[in-house]
């Protein structure tokens, strides 16, 4: 069974549970660790770009503070989900424990986001 590495990405990397490794879906070859690390870095960069864009829009007043907070929360949530799925080896590998860990992380992130919004 295989699962895509990062939900939204165009990556062709899939996790093969039987082998316990990632494969390239197009070539069938095992993926070197460096490529997986590059996928992680690409996700981080996409998230950073989205957050910076939202912050610029809020500063320029094209979105309200409330809209900024809501959209930043969504970006953070989506990134945590994609990274957690990757770490678990794909969505199909996610257990109740994984989902619970994400929930706790998000609760803490949302609390910090609330504090930032209050300070702004």
N, CA, C and O atoms as CSV, one atom per row, in Angstrom:
chain,resi,resn,atom,element,x,y,z
A,1,UNK,N,N,0.846,-1.187,0.000
A,1,UNK,CA,C,0.000,0.000,0.000
A,1,UNK,C,C,0.884,1.240,0.000
A,1,UNK,O,O,1.899,1.284,0.694
A,2,UNK,N,N,0.503,2.231,-0.767
A,2,UNK,CA,C,1.273,3.466,-0.834
A,2,UNK,C,C,0.398,4.643,-0.464
A,2,UNK,O,O,-0.829,4.574,-0.540
A,3,UNK,N,N,1.042,5.717,-0.065
A,3,UNK,CA,C,0.341,6.953,0.270
A,3,UNK,C,C,1.224,8.119,-0.122
A,3,UNK,O,O,2.445,8.064,0.027
A,4,UNK,N,N,0.595,9.183,-0.627
A,4,UNK,CA,C,1.386,10.340,-1.038
A,4,UNK,C,C,2.061,10.959,0.161
A,4,UNK,O,O,1.495,11.024,1.252
A,5,UNK,N,N,3.295,11.418,-0.060
A,5,UNK,CA,C,4.115,11.965,1.007
A,5,UNK,C,C,3.481,13.193,1.630
A,5,UNK,O,O,3.243,13.214,2.838
A,6,UNK,N,N,3.204,14.204,0.846
A,6,UNK,CA,C,2.615,15.432,1.366
A,6,UNK,C,C,1.349,15.693,0.574
A,6,UNK,O,O,1.378,15.822,-0.650
A,7,UNK,N,N,0.230,15.770,1.294
A,7,UNK,CA,C,-1.082,15.881,0.691
A,7,UNK,C,C,-1.229,16.770,-0.522
A,7,UNK,O,O,-1.651,16.285,-1.572
A,8,UNK,N,N,-0.904,18.049,-0.433
A,8,UNK,CA,C,-1.156,18.985,-1.515
A,8,UNK,C,C,-0.033,19.071,-2.525
A,8,UNK,O,O,-0.229,19.596,-3.621
A,9,UNK,N,N,1.108,18.580,-2.188
A,9,UNK,CA,C,2.258,18.796,-3.056
A,9,UNK,C,C,2.106,18.005,-4.344
A,9,UNK,O,O,1.276,17.102,-4.450
A,10,UNK,N,N,2.911,18.362,-5.301
A,10,UNK,CA,C,2.929,17.653,-6.575
A,10,UNK,C,C,3.968,16.551,-6.545
A,10,UNK,O,O,4.348,16.019,-7.588
A,11,UNK,N,N,4.417,16.215,-5.385
A,11,UNK,CA,C,5.452,15.212,-5.215
A,11,UNK,C,C,4.975,13.863,-5.745
A,11,UNK,O,O,3.802,13.509,-5.635
A,12,UNK,N,N,5.906,13.133,-6.314
A,12,UNK,CA,C,5.603,11.771,-6.751
A,12,UNK,C,C,6.123,10.760,-5.739
A,12,UNK,O,O,6.152,9.558,-6.005
A,13,UNK,N,N,6.528,11.254,-4.586
A,13,UNK,CA,C,7.039,10.369,-3.537
A,13,UNK,C,C,5.853,9.748,-2.800
A,13,UNK,O,O,4.937,10.446,-2.364
A,14,UNK,N,N,5.890,8.439,-2.675
A,14,UNK,CA,C,4.851,7.714,-1.943
A,14,UNK,C,C,5.522,6.792,-0.932
A,14,UNK,O,O,6.658,6.356,-1.120
A,15,UNK,N,N,4.795,6.506,0.140
A,15,UNK,CA,C,5.341,5.628,1.170
A,15,UNK,C,C,4.886,4.200,0.891
A,15,UNK,O,O,3.709,3.952,0.631
A,16,UNK,N,N,5.815,3.282,0.945
A,16,UNK,CA,C,5.516,1.871,0.778
A,16,UNK,C,C,5.631,1.213,2.136
A,16,UNK,O,O,6.731,1.017,2.651
A,17,UNK,N,N,4.494,0.875,2.711
A,17,UNK,CA,C,4.484,0.325,4.061
A,17,UNK,C,C,5.225,-1.012,4.135
A,17,UNK,O,O,5.947,-1.272,5.097
A,18,UNK,N,N,5.051,-1.827,3.154
A,18,UNK,CA,C,5.707,-3.140,3.167
A,18,UNK,C,C,7.229,-2.988,3.239
A,18,UNK,O,O,7.895,-3.699,3.992
A,19,UNK,N,N,7.775,-2.051,2.446
A,19,UNK,CA,C,9.222,-1.834,2.434
A,19,UNK,C,C,9.658,-0.917,3.570
A,19,UNK,O,O,10.825,-0.918,3.963
A,20,UNK,N,N,8.714,-0.131,4.098
A,20,UNK,CA,C,9.061,0.818,5.153
A,20,UNK,C,C,9.903,1.976,4.644
A,20,UNK,O,O,10.673,2.578,5.394
A,21,UNK,N,N,9.748,2.281,3.360
A,21,UNK,CA,C,10.536,3.352,2.739
A,21,UNK,C,C,9.679,4.098,1.735
A,21,UNK,O,O,8.604,3.649,1.338
A,22,UNK,N,N,10.192,5.251,1.340
A,22,UNK,CA,C,9.529,6.034,0.313
A,22,UNK,C,C,10.033,5.612,-1.056
A,22,UNK,O,O,11.204,5.275,-1.228
A,23,UNK,N,N,9.121,5.636,-2.033
A,23,UNK,CA,C,9.448,5.328,-3.421
A,23,UNK,C,C,8.977,6.476,-4.303
A,23,UNK,O,O,8.087,7.241,-3.933
A,24,UNK,N,N,9.584,6.578,-5.461
A,24,UNK,CA,C,9.118,7.498,-6.484
A,24,UNK,C,C,8.025,6.760,-7.249
A,24,UNK,O,O,8.279,5.703,-7.826
A,25,UNK,N,N,6.812,7.307,-7.258
A,25,UNK,CA,C,5.677,6.634,-7.891
A,25,UNK,C,C,5.875,6.481,-9.393
A,25,UNK,O,O,5.342,5.548,-9.994
A,26,UNK,N,N,6.627,7.377,-9.998
A,26,UNK,CA,C,6.835,7.308,-11.444
A,26,UNK,C,C,7.879,6.266,-11.834
A,26,UNK,O,O,7.705,5.548,-12.819
A,27,UNK,N,N,8.950,6.185,-11.071
A,27,UNK,CA,C,10.050,5.275,-11.440
A,27,UNK,C,C,10.028,3.961,-10.666
A,27,UNK,O,O,10.609,2.970,-11.109
A,28,UNK,N,N,9.357,3.947,-9.505
A,28,UNK,CA,C,9.346,2.763,-8.662
A,28,UNK,C,C,10.604,2.608,-7.811
A,28,UNK,O,O,10.707,1.673,-7.017
A,29,UNK,N,N,11.547,3.513,-7.974
A,29,UNK,CA,C,12.816,3.440,-7.243
A,29,UNK,C,C,12.647,3.981,-5.822
A,29,UNK,O,O,11.848,4.885,-5.577
A,30,UNK,N,N,13.422,3.406,-4.888
A,30,UNK,CA,C,13.443,3.958,-3.542
A,30,UNK,C,C,14.009,5.365,-3.592
A,30,UNK,O,O,14.888,5.667,-4.400
A,31,UNK,N,N,13.503,6.208,-2.731
A,31,UNK,CA,C,13.891,7.616,-2.701
A,31,UNK,C,C,15.006,7.811,-1.685
A,31,UNK,O,O,14.890,7.364,-0.543
A,32,UNK,N,N,16.083,8.472,-2.088
A,32,UNK,CA,C,17.154,8.762,-1.128
A,32,UNK,C,C,16.646,9.681,-0.011
A,32,UNK,O,O,15.757,10.506,-0.225
A,33,UNK,N,N,17.215,9.525,1.156
A,33,UNK,CA,C,16.835,10.333,2.311
A,33,UNK,C,C,16.901,11.829,1.984
A,33,UNK,O,O,16.060,12.598,2.450
A,34,UNK,N,N,17.878,12.242,1.199
A,34,UNK,CA,C,18.034,13.651,0.856
A,34,UNK,C,C,16.805,14.183,0.124
A,34,UNK,O,O,16.407,15.327,0.340
A,35,UNK,N,N,16.205,13.375,-0.732
A,35,UNK,CA,C,15.011,13.841,-1.448
A,35,UNK,C,C,13.849,14.043,-0.483
A,35,UNK,O,O,13.090,15.003,-0.616
A,36,UNK,N,N,13.707,13.152,0.479
A,36,UNK,CA,C,12.653,13.317,1.492
A,36,UNK,C,C,12.899,14.612,2.264
A,36,UNK,O,O,11.963,15.367,2.529
A,37,UNK,N,N,14.154,14.866,2.624
A,37,UNK,CA,C,14.486,16.096,3.338
A,37,UNK,C,C,14.191,17.329,2.488
A,37,UNK,O,O,13.758,18.356,3.009
A,38,UNK,N,N,14.424,17.226,1.192
A,38,UNK,CA,C,14.102,18.341,0.296
A,38,UNK,C,C,12.597,18.591,0.241
A,38,UNK,O,O,12.160,19.739,0.159
A,39,UNK,N,N,11.813,17.530,0.285
A,39,UNK,CA,C,10.346,17.672,0.321
A,39,UNK,C,C,9.917,18.391,1.601
A,39,UNK,O,O,9.033,19.247,1.574
A,40,UNK,N,N,10.544,18.040,2.708
A,40,UNK,CA,C,10.237,18.701,3.981
A,40,UNK,C,C,10.582,20.181,3.890
A,40,UNK,O,O,9.797,21.031,4.310
A,41,UNK,N,N,11.742,20.486,3.347
A,41,UNK,CA,C,12.149,21.882,3.206
A,41,UNK,C,C,11.215,22.643,2.274
A,41,UNK,O,O,10.917,23.812,2.517
A,42,UNK,N,N,10.754,21.998,1.221
A,42,UNK,CA,C,9.819,22.648,0.295
A,42,UNK,C,C,8.504,22.968,1.001
A,42,UNK,O,O,7.921,24.027,0.769
A,43,UNK,N,N,8.038,22.079,1.848
A,43,UNK,CA,C,6.802,22.338,2.607
A,43,UNK,C,C,7.005,23.516,3.552
A,43,UNK,O,O,6.133,24.376,3.676
A,44,UNK,N,N,8.143,23.553,4.211
A,44,UNK,CA,C,8.440,24.669,5.108
A,44,UNK,C,C,8.456,25.985,4.339
A,44,UNK,O,O,7.903,26.983,4.802
A,45,UNK,N,N,9.078,25.991,3.185
A,45,UNK,CA,C,9.174,27.208,2.375
A,45,UNK,C,C,7.794,27.649,1.883
A,45,UNK,O,O,7.490,28.842,1.896
A,46,UNK,N,N,6.957,26.705,1.451
A,46,UNK,CA,C,5.593,27.057,1.005
A,46,UNK,C,C,4.795,27.672,2.147
A,46,UNK,O,O,4.087,28.662,1.962
A,47,UNK,N,N,4.915,27.081,3.314
A,47,UNK,CA,C,4.184,27.596,4.474
A,47,UNK,C,C,4.673,28.992,4.842
A,47,UNK,O,O,3.871,29.887,5.104
A,48,UNK,N,N,5.968,29.170,4.860
A,48,UNK,CA,C,6.539,30.482,5.177
A,48,UNK,C,C,6.064,31.536,4.172
A,48,UNK,O,O,5.707,32.646,4.566
A,49,UNK,N,N,6.056,31.209,2.915
A,49,UNK,CA,C,5.611,32.145,1.875
A,49,UNK,C,C,4.144,32.517,2.071
A,49,UNK,O,O,3.777,33.686,1.949
A,50,UNK,N,N,3.314,31.534,2.372
A,50,UNK,CA,C,1.884,31.806,2.610
A,50,UNK,C,C,1.696,32.722,3.814
A,50,UNK,O,O,0.915,33.672,3.762
A,51,UNK,N,N,2.411,32.434,4.893
A,51,UNK,CA,C,2.274,33.247,6.106
A,51,UNK,C,C,2.765,34.671,5.883
A,51,UNK,O,O,2.145,35.623,6.358
A,52,UNK,N,N,3.863,34.821,5.172
A,52,UNK,CA,C,4.367,36.165,4.877
A,52,UNK,C,C,3.385,36.936,4.008
A,52,UNK,O,O,3.162,38.126,4.227
A,53,UNK,N,N,2.803,36.269,3.033
A,53,UNK,CA,C,1.824,36.927,2.174
A,53,UNK,C,C,0.608,37.390,2.946
A,53,UNK,O,O,0.124,38.502,2.733
A,54,UNK,N,N,0.106,36.552,3.844
A,54,UNK,CA,C,-1.047,36.935,4.661
A,54,UNK,C,C,-0.705,38.112,5.563
A,54,UNK,O,O,-1.518,39.018,5.746
A,55,UNK,N,N,0.487,38.096,6.119
A,55,UNK,CA,C,0.898,39.184,7.010
A,55,UNK,C,C,1.030,40.490,6.233
A,55,UNK,O,O,0.636,41.546,6.726
A,56,UNK,N,N,1.580,40.426,5.027
A,56,UNK,CA,C,1.659,41.641,4.200
A,56,UNK,C,C,0.267,42.182,3.893
A,56,UNK,O,O,0.039,43.391,3.930
A,57,UNK,N,N,-0.656,41.281,3.592
A,57,UNK,CA,C,-2.034,41.713,3.301
A,57,UNK,C,C,-2.681,42.360,4.525
A,57,UNK,O,O,-3.420,43.335,4.394
A,58,UNK,N,N,-2.407,41.825,5.701
A,58,UNK,CA,C,-2.973,42.401,6.921
A,58,UNK,C,C,-2.365,43.767,7.195
A,58,UNK,O,O,-3.079,44.706,7.547
A,59,UNK,N,N,-1.051,43.885,7.036
A,59,UNK,CA,C,-0.363,45.161,7.277
A,59,UNK,C,C,-0.857,46.229,6.302
A,59,UNK,O,O,-1.018,47.391,6.675
A,60,UNK,N,N,-1.096,45.832,5.058
A,60,UNK,CA,C,-1.587,46.791,4.054
A,60,UNK,C,C,-3.097,47.010,4.164
A,60,UNK,O,O,-3.678,47.775,3.393
A,61,UNK,N,N,-3.715,46.345,5.111
A,61,UNK,CA,C,-5.144,46.465,5.407
A,61,UNK,C,C,-6.049,45.945,4.287
A,61,UNK,O,O,-7.197,46.371,4.164
A,62,UNK,N,N,-5.531,45.027,3.476
A,62,UNK,CA,C,-6.399,44.405,2.480
A,62,UNK,C,C,-7.190,43.241,3.083
A,62,UNK,O,O,-8.165,42.776,2.492
A,63,UNK,N,N,-6.763,42.770,4.267
A,63,UNK,CA,C,-7.571,41.846,5.062
A,63,UNK,C,C,-7.541,42.343,6.502
A,63,UNK,O,O,-6.597,43.009,6.926
A,64,UNK,N,N,-8.579,42.011,7.233
A,64,UNK,CA,C,-8.668,42.441,8.633
A,64,UNK,C,C,-7.811,41.551,9.523
A,64,UNK,O,O,-7.352,40.487,9.108
A,65,UNK,N,N,-7.608,42.001,10.736
A,65,UNK,CA,C,-6.864,41.208,11.712
A,65,UNK,C,C,-7.549,39.859,11.925
A,65,UNK,O,O,-6.884,38.827,12.006
A,66,UNK,N,N,-8.873,39.871,12.015
A,66,UNK,CA,C,-9.619,38.622,12.197
A,66,UNK,C,C,-9.452,37.670,11.028
A,66,UNK,O,O,-9.287,36.466,11.222
A,67,UNK,N,N,-9.493,38.211,9.806
A,67,UNK,CA,C,-9.284,37.376,8.615
A,67,UNK,C,C,-7.869,36.822,8.601
A,67,UNK,O,O,-7.655,35.653,8.281
A,68,UNK,N,N,-6.908,37.662,8.948
A,68,UNK,CA,C,-5.516,37.229,9.012
A,68,UNK,C,C,-5.380,36.077,9.990
A,68,UNK,O,O,-4.772,35.054,9.672
A,69,UNK,N,N,-5.942,36.239,11.180
A,69,UNK,CA,C,-5.828,35.212,12.215
A,69,UNK,C,C,-6.465,33.901,11.754
A,69,UNK,O,O,-5.893,32.830,11.958
A,70,UNK,N,N,-7.628,33.977,11.144
A,70,UNK,CA,C,-8.320,32.781,10.686
A,70,UNK,C,C,-7.531,32.081,9.582
A,70,UNK,O,O,-7.383,30.859,9.599
A,71,UNK,N,N,-7.026,32.855,8.625
A,71,UNK,CA,C,-6.289,32.264,7.506
A,71,UNK,C,C,-4.924,31.729,7.939
A,71,UNK,O,O,-4.486,30.688,7.448
A,72,UNK,N,N,-4.252,32.425,8.848
A,72,UNK,CA,C,-2.978,31.920,9.379
A,72,UNK,C,C,-3.221,30.596,10.099
A,72,UNK,O,O,-2.430,29.663,9.966
A,73,UNK,N,N,-4.302,30.512,10.852
A,73,UNK,CA,C,-4.639,29.266,11.536
A,73,UNK,C,C,-4.830,28.111,10.562
A,73,UNK,O,O,-4.397,26.988,10.823
A,74,UNK,N,N,-5.477,28.393,9.446
A,74,UNK,CA,C,-5.684,27.353,8.431
A,74,UNK,C,C,-4.364,26.909,7.808
A,74,UNK,O,O,-4.140,25.716,7.602
A,75,UNK,N,N,-3.490,27.869,7.509
A,75,UNK,CA,C,-2.191,27.532,6.921
A,75,UNK,C,C,-1.385,26.666,7.889
A,75,UNK,O,O,-0.784,25.669,7.489
A,76,UNK,N,N,-1.379,27.055,9.154
A,76,UNK,CA,C,-0.650,26.289,10.172
A,76,UNK,C,C,-1.220,24.875,10.284
A,76,UNK,O,O,-0.477,23.895,10.331
A,77,UNK,N,N,-2.539,24.786,10.326
A,77,UNK,CA,C,-3.187,23.474,10.432
A,77,UNK,C,C,-2.830,22.594,9.235
A,77,UNK,O,O,-2.436,21.440,9.403
A,78,UNK,N,N,-2.969,23.139,8.031
A,78,UNK,CA,C,-2.677,22.357,6.834
A,78,UNK,C,C,-1.226,21.876,6.816
A,78,UNK,O,O,-0.952,20.734,6.447
A,79,UNK,N,N,-0.307,22.743,7.212
A,79,UNK,CA,C,1.098,22.358,7.220
A,79,UNK,C,C,1.359,21.254,8.252
A,79,UNK,O,O,2.058,20.283,7.963
A,80,UNK,N,N,0.799,21.406,9.445
A,80,UNK,CA,C,0.972,20.360,10.465
A,80,UNK,C,C,0.427,19.031,9.955
A,80,UNK,O,O,1.047,17.987,10.153
A,81,UNK,N,N,-0.730,19.069,9.301
A,81,UNK,CA,C,-1.313,17.829,8.787
A,81,UNK,C,C,-0.413,17.189,7.732
A,81,UNK,O,O,-0.148,15.988,7.785
A,82,UNK,N,N,0.050,17.982,6.784
A,82,UNK,CA,C,0.906,17.427,5.735
A,82,UNK,C,C,2.200,16.861,6.313
A,82,UNK,O,O,2.625,15.768,5.938
A,83,UNK,N,N,2.822,17.600,7.220
A,83,UNK,CA,C,4.086,17.132,7.794
A,83,UNK,C,C,3.875,15.888,8.661
A,83,UNK,O,O,4.713,14.986,8.663
A,84,UNK,N,N,2.784,15.837,9.382
A,84,UNK,CA,C,2.507,14.665,10.216
A,84,UNK,C,C,2.230,13.437,9.358
A,84,UNK,O,O,2.676,12.333,9.671
A,85,UNK,N,N,1.494,13.644,8.279
A,85,UNK,CA,C,1.229,12.521,7.379
A,85,UNK,C,C,2.527,12.005,6.774
A,85,UNK,O,O,2.724,10.799,6.628
A,86,UNK,N,N,3.395,12.923,6.430
A,86,UNK,CA,C,4.674,12.510,5.881
A,86,UNK,C,C,5.455,11.716,6.925
A,86,UNK,O,O,6.009,10.659,6.623
A,87,UNK,N,N,5.496,12.222,8.137
A,87,UNK,CA,C,6.234,11.539,9.191
A,87,UNK,C,C,5.683,10.163,9.510
A,87,UNK,O,O,6.426,9.259,9.892
A,88,UNK,N,N,4.374,10.010,9.350
A,88,UNK,CA,C,3.744,8.717,9.627
A,88,UNK,C,C,3.869,7.757,8.454
A,88,UNK,O,O,3.619,6.559,8.587
A,89,UNK,N,N,4.259,8.295,7.307
A,89,UNK,CA,C,4.364,7.446,6.128
A,89,UNK,C,C,3.156,7.523,5.232
A,89,UNK,O,O,2.951,6.653,4.386
A,90,UNK,N,N,2.351,8.553,5.405
A,90,UNK,CA,C,1.175,8.752,4.557
A,90,UNK,C,C,-0.097,8.769,5.384
A,90,UNK,O,O,-0.118,8.310,6.526
A,91,UNK,N,N,-1.152,9.301,4.795
A,91,UNK,CA,C,-2.429,9.432,5.500
A,91,UNK,C,C,-2.939,8.083,5.995
A,91,UNK,O,O,-3.466,7.983,7.103
A,92,UNK,N,N,-2.784,7.065,5.189
A,92,UNK,CA,C,-3.294,5.745,5.578
A,92,UNK,C,C,-2.536,5.170,6.772
A,92,UNK,O,O,-3.009,4.228,7.408
A,93,UNK,N,N,-1.382,5.719,7.079
A,93,UNK,CA,C,-0.587,5.245,8.212
A,93,UNK,C,C,-0.906,5.997,9.499
A,93,UNK,O,O,-0.417,5.634,10.568
A,94,UNK,N,N,-1.719,7.037,9.401
A,94,UNK,CA,C,-2.033,7.868,10.568
A,94,UNK,C,C,-2.908,7.089,11.549
A,94,UNK,O,O,-3.928,6.511,11.171
A,95,UNK,N,N,-2.493,7.085,12.805
A,95,UNK,CA,C,-3.259,6.410,13.859
A,95,UNK,C,C,-3.990,7.456,14.699
A,95,UNK,O,O,-3.787,8.657,14.521
A,96,UNK,N,N,-4.824,6.999,15.597
A,96,UNK,CA,C,-5.517,7.908,16.518
A,96,UNK,C,C,-4.506,8.717,17.318
A,96,UNK,O,O,-4.731,9.890,17.613
A,97,UNK,N,N,-3.420,8.099,17.656
A,97,UNK,CA,C,-2.371,8.799,18.412
A,97,UNK,C,C,-1.787,9.957,17.601
A,97,UNK,O,O,-1.559,11.040,18.140
A,98,UNK,N,N,-1.543,9.730,16.298
A,98,UNK,CA,C,-1.051,10.802,15.439
A,98,UNK,C,C,-2.032,11.970,15.412
A,98,UNK,O,O,-1.645,13.126,15.587
A,99,UNK,N,N,-3.317,11.649,15.188
A,99,UNK,CA,C,-4.330,12.702,15.106
A,99,UNK,C,C,-4.430,13.457,16.433
A,99,UNK,O,O,-4.598,14.677,16.444
A,100,UNK,N,N,-4.328,12.738,17.541
A,100,UNK,CA,C,-4.374,13.387,18.847
A,100,UNK,C,C,-3.190,14.317,19.069
A,100,UNK,O,O,-3.342,15.406,19.623
A,101,UNK,N,N,-2.025,13.890,18.640
A,101,UNK,CA,C,-0.826,14.731,18.760
A,101,UNK,C,C,-0.994,16.010,17.952
A,101,UNK,O,O,-0.656,17.096,18.423
A,102,UNK,N,N,-1.514,15.883,16.740
A,102,UNK,CA,C,-1.767,17.064,15.911
A,102,UNK,C,C,-2.749,17.994,16.612
A,102,UNK,O,O,-2.556,19.209,16.632
A,103,UNK,N,N,-3.786,17.429,17.179
A,103,UNK,CA,C,-4.787,18.244,17.886
A,103,UNK,C,C,-4.174,19.042,19.026
A,103,UNK,O,O,-4.475,20.224,19.195
A,104,UNK,N,N,-3.319,18.403,19.803
A,104,UNK,CA,C,-2.658,19.109,20.912
A,104,UNK,C,C,-1.727,20.199,20.390
A,104,UNK,O,O,-1.697,21.304,20.930
A,105,UNK,N,N,-0.972,19.890,19.345
A,105,UNK,CA,C,-0.078,20.891,18.758
A,105,UNK,C,C,-0.867,22.096,18.247
A,105,UNK,O,O,-0.489,23.246,18.468
A,106,UNK,N,N,-1.956,21.808,17.568
A,106,UNK,CA,C,-2.765,22.897,17.012
A,106,UNK,C,C,-3.403,23.740,18.114
A,106,UNK,O,O,-3.490,24.961,17.988
A,107,UNK,N,N,-3.843,23.104,19.176
A,107,UNK,CA,C,-4.413,23.857,20.290
A,107,UNK,C,C,-3.387,24.863,20.812
A,107,UNK,O,O,-3.717,26.025,21.050
A,108,UNK,N,N,-2.152,24.417,20.987
A,108,UNK,CA,C,-1.088,25.307,21.458
A,108,UNK,C,C,-0.781,26.398,20.434
A,108,UNK,O,O,-0.588,27.559,20.796
A,109,UNK,N,N,-0.736,26.021,19.150
A,109,UNK,CA,C,-0.468,27.008,18.096
A,109,UNK,C,C,-1.562,28.062,18.047
A,109,UNK,O,O,-1.275,29.252,17.918
A,110,UNK,N,N,-2.817,27.633,18.150
A,110,UNK,CA,C,-3.934,28.579,18.107
A,110,UNK,C,C,-3.906,29.518,19.308
A,110,UNK,O,O,-4.254,30.693,19.192
A,111,UNK,N,N,-3.492,28.997,20.458
A,111,UNK,CA,C,-3.378,29.839,21.642
A,111,UNK,C,C,-2.320,30.922,21.433
A,111,UNK,O,O,-2.541,32.086,21.767
A,112,UNK,N,N,-1.181,30.536,20.882
A,112,UNK,CA,C,-0.131,31.523,20.589
A,112,UNK,C,C,-0.600,32.526,19.539
A,112,UNK,O,O,-0.308,33.718,19.635
A,113,UNK,N,N,-1.323,32.039,18.546
A,113,UNK,CA,C,-1.861,32.926,17.519
A,113,UNK,C,C,-2.841,33.928,18.124
A,113,UNK,O,O,-2.821,35.107,17.768
A,114,UNK,N,N,-3.693,33.471,19.028
A,114,UNK,CA,C,-4.602,34.386,19.739
A,114,UNK,C,C,-3.827,35.462,20.483
A,114,UNK,O,O,-4.191,36.638,20.449
A,115,UNK,N,N,-2.747,35.051,21.160
A,115,UNK,CA,C,-1.936,36.021,21.906
A,115,UNK,C,C,-1.311,37.048,20.985
A,115,UNK,O,O,-1.280,38.234,21.313
A,116,UNK,N,N,-0.805,36.607,19.823
A,116,UNK,CA,C,-0.213,37.548,18.862
A,116,UNK,C,C,-1.281,38.531,18.365
A,116,UNK,O,O,-1.047,39.737,18.295
A,117,UNK,N,N,-2.451,37.991,18.024
A,117,UNK,CA,C,-3.533,38.851,17.516
A,117,UNK,C,C,-3.950,39.869,18.573
A,117,UNK,O,O,-4.209,41.028,18.247
A,118,UNK,N,N,-4.018,39.451,19.827
A,118,UNK,CA,C,-4.371,40.392,20.907
A,118,UNK,C,C,-3.340,41.505,21.023
A,118,UNK,O,O,-3.694,42.662,21.250
A,119,UNK,N,N,-2.065,41.159,20.868
A,119,UNK,CA,C,-1.002,42.148,20.980
A,119,UNK,C,C,-1.010,43.128,19.814
A,119,UNK,O,O,-0.603,44.281,19.960
A,120,UNK,N,N,-1.477,42.663,18.646
A,120,UNK,CA,C,-1.549,43.539,17.479
A,120,UNK,C,C,-2.717,44.500,17.618
A,120,UNK,O,O,-2.948,45.324,16.732
